[in-house]
């Protein structure tokens, strides 16, 4: 630069050069920083894209007999809420029973340090059960927190939607879906994880004219509430059909596509189960293919969605009642979908071709599982608490490693950020290093 000045360039030219050089340096630093973390956080149910797939690379291909290295383990109250992860902080929910409070049962939202598991803050509130509820499978909470900007959204077992400051746990606003909107009380507690869309947070409510509701993230005012469909316990997703964003939710008897900007109904397709218990989150993937699966005689189907003349046309490609995913999740890998099939009997890890519905194989090596897919591998948590690392293909499943890990009804799907896996059952939470 000194030589450049000595060459006779003016002071104003030097200033312009310095300004450009500074911009280049700042931009380069930003790109280096952005590239330093190749995997995004896990800010909601199902991860960044709500499809239980992480971009993590360099994960180990096997583990010692006692499993991957444990970074920390801590006690946590009852619940099935999965763990949201953002910028080194964890968010989940648990149940504090009356014996501990001396009052009534409470739902608790907790923030933890991702490196140590230590509590950063908690927010608790009274949430006694309705006498008609049946909680024999555990009291919940079931919902996974949602991180959106500086806000954290949760829905408790009794349908209380909270907006909290994610840094402090301070309540910014709250809405009781049952008391304020007369939404039906769910027999085993509210279970549908909230979804962020633009400036709104979308939840399922139920009741006349409010199958789904959107609230303004800033102040909790109603952005829209629409439709008379009967709700189900599944969680919604956002898909894009030929350039149009659509909100997809499985109700008790059908799958519905709605306009997330206003709640208008775009299409429906039948998907019935016994008791209206459509639980598993649908998966949207290449080819405009929507995969849904349910237990209770619901079976699996794929619906192809295409827009013609401004309307969305759903076309069922196939139905197969042999794959019935109960409370777990599914992932698509290539042309196959993998999931744990079975409700109250034996469970099979199942591979099904997404374009035809042909089952490639069923494997009884595992009990009922939830999992995340990353780096060419499935990281599986079985309901009996075992952790497994496997690869899957249309030809079968190969077990790379397996270890006893948890012990108390491990129905919660794991969360993966980089090489760190966060898991929980109804008693403890744990962080593991999978590198």
Secondary structure as the mmCIF struct_conf table of DSSP 4:
data_model
#
loop_
_struct_conf.conf_type_id
_struct_conf.id
_struct_conf.beg_label_comp_id
_struct_conf.beg_label_asym_id
_struct_conf.beg_label_seq_id
_struct_conf.end_label_comp_id
_struct_conf.end_label_asym_id
_struct_conf.end_label_seq_id
HELX_RH_AL_P HELX_RH_AL_P1 UNK A 2 UNK A 6
TURN_TY1_P TURN_TY1_P1 UNK A 7 UNK A 8
HELX_RH_AL_P HELX_RH_AL_P2 UNK A 11 UNK A 36
BEND BEND1 UNK A 39 UNK A 39
STRN STRN1 UNK A 42 UNK A 42
BEND BEND2 UNK A 44 UNK A 44
TURN_TY1_P TURN_TY1_P2 UNK A 45 UNK A 50
BEND BEND3 UNK A 51 UNK A 52
STRN STRN2 UNK A 53 UNK A 53
BEND BEND4 UNK A 61 UNK A 61
TURN_TY1_P TURN_TY1_P3 UNK A 65 UNK A 66
BEND BEND5 UNK A 68 UNK A 68
STRN STRN3 UNK A 69 UNK A 75
STRN STRN4 UNK A 78 UNK A 78
STRN STRN5 UNK A 84 UNK A 86
TURN_TY1_P TURN_TY1_P4 UNK A 87 UNK A 88
STRN STRN6 UNK A 89 UNK A 96
HELX_RH_AL_P HELX_RH_AL_P3 UNK A 98 UNK A 101
BEND BEND6 UNK A 102 UNK A 104
STRN STRN7 UNK A 106 UNK A 113
TURN_TY1_P TURN_TY1_P5 UNK A 114 UNK A 116
STRN STRN8 UNK A 119 UNK A 126
HELX_LH_PP_P HELX_LH_PP_P1 UNK A 128 UNK A 130
TURN_TY1_P TURN_TY1_P6 UNK A 131 UNK A 132
TURN_TY1_P TURN_TY1_P7 UNK A 136 UNK A 137
HELX_LH_PP_P HELX_LH_PP_P2 UNK A 143 UNK A 145
STRN STRN9 UNK A 146 UNK A 148
TURN_TY1_P TURN_TY1_P8 UNK A 149 UNK A 150
STRN STRN10 UNK A 151 UNK A 155
TURN_TY1_P TURN_TY1_P9 UNK A 157 UNK A 158
STRN STRN11 UNK A 160 UNK A 165
TURN_TY1_P TURN_TY1_P10 UNK A 166 UNK A 168
STRN STRN12 UNK A 171 UNK A 176
HELX_RH_AL_P HELX_RH_AL_P4 UNK A 177 UNK A 181
HELX_LH_PP_P HELX_LH_PP_P3 UNK A 183 UNK A 186
TURN_TY1_P TURN_TY1_P11 UNK A 187 UNK A 188
HELX_LH_PP_P HELX_LH_PP_P4 UNK A 192 UNK A 194
STRN STRN13 UNK A 195 UNK A 197
TURN_TY1_P TURN_TY1_P12 UNK A 198 UNK A 199
STRN STRN14 UNK A 200 UNK A 204
BEND BEND7 UNK A 207 UNK A 207
TURN_TY1_P TURN_TY1_P13 UNK A 208 UNK A 209
BEND BEND8 UNK A 211 UNK A 211
STRN STRN15 UNK A 212 UNK A 216
TURN_TY1_P TURN_TY1_P14 UNK A 217 UNK A 219
STRN STRN16 UNK A 222 UNK A 226
HELX_LH_PP_P HELX_LH_PP_P5 UNK A 229 UNK A 231
BEND BEND9 UNK A 233 UNK A 233
STRN STRN17 UNK A 237 UNK A 241
TURN_TY1_P TURN_TY1_P15 UNK A 242 UNK A 243
STRN STRN18 UNK A 244 UNK A 250
BEND BEND10 UNK A 252 UNK A 253
STRN STRN19 UNK A 254 UNK A 258
TURN_TY1_P TURN_TY1_P16 UNK A 260 UNK A 262
STRN STRN20 UNK A 265 UNK A 270
HELX_RH_3T_P HELX_RH_3T_P1 UNK A 274 UNK A 276
BEND BEND11 UNK A 280 UNK A 280
HELX_LH_PP_P HELX_LH_PP_P6 UNK A 281 UNK A 282
STRN STRN21 UNK A 283 UNK A 285
TURN_TY1_P TURN_TY1_P17 UNK A 286 UNK A 288
STRN STRN22 UNK A 289 UNK A 294
TURN_TY1_P TURN_TY1_P18 UNK A 295 UNK A 298
STRN STRN23 UNK A 299 UNK A 308
TURN_TY1_P TURN_TY1_P19 UNK A 309 UNK A 310
STRN STRN24 UNK A 311 UNK A 320
TURN_TY1_P TURN_TY1_P20 UNK A 321 UNK A 322
STRN STRN25 UNK A 325 UNK A 333
TURN_TY1_P TURN_TY1_P21 UNK A 334 UNK A 335
STRN STRN26 UNK A 336 UNK A 341
BEND BEND12 UNK A 343 UNK A 345
STRN STRN27 UNK A 348 UNK A 353
TURN_TY1_P TURN_TY1_P22 UNK A 354 UNK A 356
STRN STRN28 UNK A 359 UNK A 363
BEND BEND13 UNK A 365 UNK A 368
STRN STRN29 UNK A 369 UNK A 374
TURN_TY1_P TURN_TY1_P23 UNK A 375 UNK A 376
STRN STRN30 UNK A 377 UNK A 382
TURN_TY1_P TURN_TY1_P24 UNK A 383 UNK A 384
BEND BEND14 UNK A 385 UNK A 385
STRN STRN31 UNK A 386 UNK A 393
TURN_TY1_P TURN_TY1_P25 UNK A 394 UNK A 395
STRN STRN32 UNK A 396 UNK A 404
BEND BEND15 UNK A 408 UNK A 408
BEND BEND16 UNK A 412 UNK A 412
HELX_LH_PP_P HELX_LH_PP_P7 UNK A 413 UNK A 414
STRN STRN33 UNK A 415 UNK A 417
TURN_TY1_P TURN_TY1_P26 UNK A 418 UNK A 419
STRN STRN34 UNK A 420 UNK A 424
BEND BEND17 UNK A 426 UNK A 427
STRN STRN35 UNK A 428 UNK A 433
#
